[in-house]
Amino acid sequence: VQLQASGGGLVQAGGSLRLSCVASGNSVSISVMGWYRQAPGKQRELVATIAVGGSTNYADSVKGRFTISRDNAKNTVYLQMNSLKPEDTAVYYCNAVQTPRLKVYWGQGTQLTVSS
């Protein structure tokens, strides 16, 4: 499975941006897809995940501002980010978990910079 993320960039605080991640290759049986982020000097952290059935999970820091969605037919996961804050600045990584072995795949990361 290969994950290709896109959509990062530079945005002002309060602005919006949407990230996309397309899974290709042997993408059958991908159960959970999600987004993680890593800011300079910090550990990678969960942003949001979405299961194949649509159930979602969000980090407290993004609840109410970010929305994760998924198009199973296109093997694509999206992250709509609104009301962006400078502390959202990070490299955002797409993630996918494939059943039944729960193998984890990572995309290459896309940089989001939020200016104050």
ZIBEL-V567745 format. One record per residue. N is the residue number from 1. PHI is phi in radians with two decimals (999 if undefined). PSI is psi as a letter, one per 40 degrees, with the letter a starting at -180 (none if undefined). Layout:
BEGIN
<<N/PHI/PSI> <N/PHI/PSI>>
END
This chain:
BEGIN
<<1/999/h> <2/-2.00/h> <3/-2.03/h> <4/-2.08/h> <5/-1.69/i> <6/-2.68/i> <7/1.90/e> <8/-1.22/i> <9/2.89/a> <10/-1.88/h> <11/-2.48/i> <12/-1.40/i> <13/-0.97/h> <14/1.61/e> <15/-1.44/a> <16/-2.29/i> <17/-2.77/i> <18/-2.17/h> <19/-1.69/i> <20/-2.27/i> <21/-2.53/h> <22/-1.86/h> <23/-1.69/h> <24/-2.34/i> <25/1.47/a> <26/-1.40/g> <27/-1.58/e> <28/-1.16/i> <29/1.17/f> <30/-1.35/h> <31/-1.62/d> <32/-2.04/h> <33/-2.15/i> <34/-2.88/i> <35/-2.21/h> <36/-2.19/i> <37/-2.49/i> <38/-2.41/h> <39/-1.55/i> <40/-0.97/h> <41/1.35/e> <42/-2.11/i> <43/-1.38/i> <44/-1.16/h> <45/-2.32/i> <46/-1.20/h> <47/-1.86/d> <48/-2.85/i> <49/-2.35/i> <50/-2.50/h> <51/-1.50/i> <52/-1.05/d> <53/-1.44/e> <54/1.88/e> <55/-1.19/i> <56/-2.15/i> <57/-2.52/h> <58/-2.26/i> <59/-1.19/i> <60/-1.00/d> <61/-1.20/e> <62/-2.04/e> <63/-1.00/h> <64/1.51/e> <65/-2.00/d> <66/-1.88/i> <67/-2.33/h> <68/-1.73/i> <69/-2.52/i> <70/-2.62/i> <71/-2.03/g> <72/-1.13/d> <73/-1.14/d> <74/-1.78/e> <75/0.90/f> <76/-2.21/h> <77/-2.10/i> <78/-2.11/i> <79/-2.33/h> <80/-1.52/h> <81/-2.03/h> <82/-2.06/i> <83/0.86/f> <84/-1.12/i> <85/-2.14/i> <86/-0.96/d> <87/-1.26/e> <88/-1.43/e> <89/-1.05/h> <90/-3.13/i> <91/-1.55/h> <92/-1.77/h> <93/-2.00/h> <94/-1.49/i> <95/-2.43/i> <96/-2.47/i> <97/-2.05/h> <98/-1.92/h> <99/-1.56/i> <100/-1.53/e> <101/-1.51/e> <102/0.96/f> <103/-1.34/h> <104/-1.86/h> <105/-2.13/i> <106/-2.22/i> <107/-1.45/a> <108/-1.46/e> <109/1.61/i> <110/-2.39/h> <111/-1.46/h> <112/-2.04/h> <113/-2.16/h> <114/-1.95/h> <115/-1.60/i> <116/-1.57/none>>
END
